[in-house]
Amino acid sequence: MSKAFTKEDSGGDEVLPARPRPASGEKRYITPEGYRALHDELQALQGPDPEAQGLTPLEQGGRRKERERRARELAAVLEEVRVVEPDEAQAGRVFFGAWVELEDEDGARVRYRIVGPDEADVKAGRLSVESPLARALLGKEVGESVLVERPRGAVEYSVTRVDYVT
């Protein structure tokens, strides 16, 4: 049987796959809050593991490897990103870092912040600037609408509020 189909351990350290690199000259952006959150997570991973107590040595080893892997991943991200501070000149228009309130065709309202892909979490209201909705919203202002294709069909959103205050 091919070794590719077995669970044999090669005995070496885990090698992280290369992170997709931005195109030449392209930067990965992050909000100041996103940068602080990733930095704080990295600091916590580099300290003692309060959840390791009560685990078997094997479980502790696996947990330690996972924490080290995540710490390397975060360190690489923090080296690549560029922090973007809000700019007063952008007031009233949707740009990176904006909080945007939208209303759909049925009157349902949602609020998202346009953030970098490394800090995106739709459930927490953080929408990646690379997403179709965020791309459609960039440069829009209150009263303008965007039509976005979704797997369930197209939906039209109207921009009801734009601000840069968390």
Helices and strands as residue ranges (DSSP letters): G 3-5, E 28-30, H 32-46, G 50-52, H 57-80, E 81-83, G 88-90, E 99-104, E 109-115, G 122-124, E 126-128, H 132-137, E 145-150, E 153-163
